[in-house]
Amino acid sequence: MVGAGAIGAACALELTRRGADVLVLEQGADWAAGCSWGNAGLICPSHAGPYATRADIGRAVRWLLRSDSPLGIRPLPQLVPFLTRLLAETRPGRAVRVLEVSRDMCLRSLEMHRRLVADGLDTGFQQAGLLDVYETEDGFERGRAAASAHRDRGLTLRVLDADEVRDAEPALGPSAVGGVLFRDEAFADPLKYVRAVAAAAEARGARLLAGAEVLDLERIANGVRLTTTAGTVEATTVVVAAGAWSGRLAGALGRPVPLQGGKGYTVDLAADGRPPLRRPCMLQESRVAITPLEGRLRMAGTMQFAGLDERIQRPRLDGVQAASRRMLPAWADAPVVSMWAGLRPCSPDGLPYVGWLHPGRVLLATGHAMLGLTLAPLTGTQVANLLDGVALPEAAALDPGRFRRSLVAR
Ligand SMILES: Cc1cc2nc3c(=O)[nH]c(=O)nc-3n(C[C@H](O)[C@H](O)[C@H](O)COP(=O)(O)OP(=O)(O)OC[C@H]3O[C@@H](n4cnc5c(N)ncnc54)[C@H](O)[C@@H]3O)c2cc1C
């Protein structure tokens, strides 16, 4: 396995459960050194789907003009083919298909998160619901339309007016005009999740080799040889779960996939006795998630395409903080505990890549974008099924070669 994030940990657990001998190679110092460290923790079928639909494009263009907005694109040549594909994925029929596959997988994975808790893992999981909050009438109208589509697909939800929003979440200030409460959604503490799943995998024999960056992979007679900064390793089968960095390794194997880092930011505030949130809230206009964690409140947001650059850009972080502090007056002066930026592994359609790069030898499990924590348990099962020779019902939608295929079809 390459990569010790949420996806690597989930795969390691499921593979060891089925009796495999698993070695996890990680360039960082420990589990969760990458994007899985500081995400918002939402386990959220209601947020499944593509990055955008055609209707969102005008708003996205306006966001691009502001340095503190939820969307940023650095003008890098390598982003042009990726963003061209991403735009093509917003066409109506395609966006609906992506939404259906994504939502179905999120619902199945939510159930698996629940089962982990029943198995005794402390992932910080709470099925407390998710509240989408709207600050404008236009936004609320769009939210009601989306809610009705979600309800048709079986999600349990309730549309709330401004007073009901404040009854549901007394910590919210006066600017909320309405909301949608998804009762069955959940959240976890992302770091606790990775550590608990990793510990369960290690208890079944998985080993972590930290500080081992995989520089190259080559197929050999009986498997794969990996050249790492900690020496050479040979394996029968390799699962590449290296997050936003996976594209380099797929390219080294002659199987390039379109994958870019989508940078997001989180800021943690110390609770210090302030009124807690009962459940995570998603500020829809500013695209900021606010999650109650132990003794802290985590604010998370922005999607910035800037290659593999993990540096924090202050205006983006300020944008995340400003939205949260505006909506939560009692938290406006709360001390900052930590600031963080992470790279979401993003495919052009927002669906992960889970499938073989070289049948029987190298499997890819990445591209989970905004849903990596949500989908981790399901991905672990999908990877283990593929290794057991079991075909996935959603194989075509997740195929790492799907963009090569679609280019040939044109
Ligand atoms: C601000 C923000 C908020 C988010 N909120 C949510 C949320 O609420 N819910 C949700 O479901 N998802 C959320 N996400 C997305 C989620 O965090 C990611 O999808 C998920 O963490 C990806 O997990 P991963 O294991 O694929 O990647 P990572 O966690 O990045 O793990 C990949 C690992 O591979 C290692 N690696 C890379 N290259 C090599 C190499 N060559 N050799 C060895 N090791 C290597 C890296 O060091 C890293 O540890 C959010 C993301 C961000 C940025």
Ligand as a Chemical Component Dictionary entry (heavy atoms), coordinates in Angstrom:
data_LIG
# 
_chem_comp.id                   LIG 
_chem_comp.type                 NON-POLYMER 
_chem_comp.pdbx_formal_charge   0 
_chem_comp.three_letter_code    LIG 
# 
loop_
_chem_comp_atom.comp_id 
_chem_comp_atom.atom_id 
_chem_comp_atom.alt_atom_id 
_chem_comp_atom.type_symbol 
_chem_comp_atom.charge 
_chem_comp_atom.model_Cartn_x 
_chem_comp_atom.model_Cartn_y 
_chem_comp_atom.model_Cartn_z 
_chem_comp_atom.pdbx_ordinal 
LIG C1  C1  C 0 -10.549 21.644 4.016  1  
LIG C2  C2  C 0 -10.991 20.234 3.701  2  
LIG C3  C3  C 0 -12.183 19.761 4.229  3  
LIG C4  C4  C 0 -12.615 18.482 3.928  4  
LIG N1  N1  N 0 -13.762 18.019 4.483  5  
LIG C5  C5  C 0 -14.178 16.761 4.241  6  
LIG C6  C6  C 0 -15.353 16.271 4.867  7  
LIG O1  O1  O 0 -15.981 16.964 5.648  8  
LIG N2  N2  N 0 -15.756 15.003 4.578  9  
LIG C7  C7  C 0 -15.066 14.207 3.699  10 
LIG O2  O2  O 0 -15.521 13.089 3.451  11 
LIG N3  N3  N 0 -13.940 14.648 3.105  12 
LIG C8  C8  C 0 -13.475 15.902 3.354  13 
LIG N4  N4  N 0 -12.344 16.368 2.771  14 
LIG C9  C9  C 0 -11.646 15.514 1.797  15 
LIG C10 C10 C 0 -10.780 14.462 2.467  16 
LIG O3  O3  O 0 -9.962  15.067 3.443  17 
LIG C11 C11 C 0 -9.913  13.760 1.404  18 
LIG O4  O4  O 0 -10.716 13.301 0.346  19 
LIG C12 C12 C 0 -9.189  12.568 2.030  20 
LIG O5  O5  O 0 -8.435  12.986 3.136  21 
LIG C13 C13 C 0 -8.272  11.898 1.024  22 
LIG O6  O6  O 0 -7.675  10.817 1.692  23 
LIG P1  P1  P 0 -6.478  10.039 1.028  24 
LIG O7  O7  O 0 -6.089  8.960  1.944  25 
LIG O8  O8  O 0 -6.812  9.705  -0.383 26 
LIG O9  O9  O 0 -5.321  11.144 0.902  27 
LIG P2  P2  P 0 -4.300  11.675 2.013  28 
LIG O10 O10 O 0 -4.911  11.801 3.325  29 
LIG O11 O11 O 0 -3.640  12.882 1.442  30 
LIG O12 O12 O 0 -3.261  10.487 2.136  31 
LIG C14 C14 C 0 -2.326  10.210 1.129  32 
LIG C15 C15 C 0 -1.031  9.847  1.813  33 
LIG O13 O13 O 0 -0.108  9.392  0.850  34 
LIG C16 C16 C 0 1.177   9.871  1.199  35 
LIG N5  N5  N 0 1.999   9.862  -0.022 36 
LIG C17 C17 C 0 1.814   10.619 -1.134 37 
LIG N6  N6  N 0 2.747   10.327 -2.061 38 
LIG C18 C18 C 0 3.520   9.356  -1.523 39 
LIG C19 C19 C 0 4.660   8.644  -2.012 40 
LIG N7  N7  N 0 5.160   8.860  -3.227 41 
LIG N8  N8  N 0 5.230   7.742  -1.180 42 
LIG C20 C20 C 0 4.732   7.485  0.069  43 
LIG N9  N9  N 0 3.650   8.153  0.580  44 
LIG C21 C21 C 0 3.053   9.066  -0.225 45 
LIG C22 C22 C 0 0.904   11.266 1.745  46 
LIG O14 O14 O 0 1.948   11.721 2.571  47 
LIG C23 C23 C 0 -0.390  11.051 2.499  48 
LIG O15 O15 O 0 -0.177  10.747 3.864  49 
LIG C24 C24 C 0 -11.857 17.644 3.049  50 
LIG C25 C25 C 0 -10.648 18.114 2.560  51 
LIG C26 C26 C 0 -10.208 19.391 2.873  52 
LIG C27 C27 C 0 -8.888  19.871 2.340  53 
# 
loop_
_chem_comp_bond.comp_id 
_chem_comp_bond.atom_id_1 
_chem_comp_bond.atom_id_2 
_chem_comp_bond.value_order 
_chem_comp_bond.pdbx_ordinal 
LIG C1  C2  SING 1  
LIG C2  C3  SING 2  
LIG C2  C26 DOUB 3  
LIG C3  C4  DOUB 4  
LIG C4  N1  SING 5  
LIG C4  C24 SING 6  
LIG N1  C5  DOUB 7  
LIG C5  C6  SING 8  
LIG C5  C8  SING 9  
LIG C6  O1  DOUB 10 
LIG C6  N2  SING 11 
LIG N2  C7  SING 12 
LIG C7  O2  DOUB 13 
LIG C7  N3  SING 14 
LIG N3  C8  DOUB 15 
LIG C8  N4  SING 16 
LIG N4  C9  SING 17 
LIG N4  C24 SING 18 
LIG C9  C10 SING 19 
LIG C10 O3  SING 20 
LIG C10 C11 SING 21 
LIG C11 O4  SING 22 
LIG C11 C12 SING 23 
LIG C12 O5  SING 24 
LIG C12 C13 SING 25 
LIG C13 O6  SING 26 
LIG O6  P1  SING 27 
LIG P1  O7  DOUB 28 
LIG P1  O8  SING 29 
LIG P1  O9  SING 30 
LIG O9  P2  SING 31 
LIG P2  O10 DOUB 32 
LIG P2  O11 SING 33 
LIG P2  O12 SING 34 
LIG O12 C14 SING 35 
LIG C14 C15 SING 36 
LIG C15 O13 SING 37 
LIG C15 C23 SING 38 
LIG O13 C16 SING 39 
LIG C16 N5  SING 40 
LIG C16 C22 SING 41 
LIG N5  C17 SING 42 
LIG N5  C21 SING 43 
LIG C17 N6  DOUB 44 
LIG N6  C18 SING 45 
LIG C18 C19 SING 46 
LIG C18 C21 DOUB 47 
LIG C19 N7  SING 48 
LIG C19 N8  DOUB 49 
LIG N8  C20 SING 50 
LIG C20 N9  DOUB 51 
LIG N9  C21 SING 52 
LIG C22 O14 SING 53 
LIG C22 C23 SING 54 
LIG C23 O15 SING 55 
LIG C24 C25 DOUB 56 
LIG C25 C26 SING 57 
LIG C26 C27 SING 58 
# 
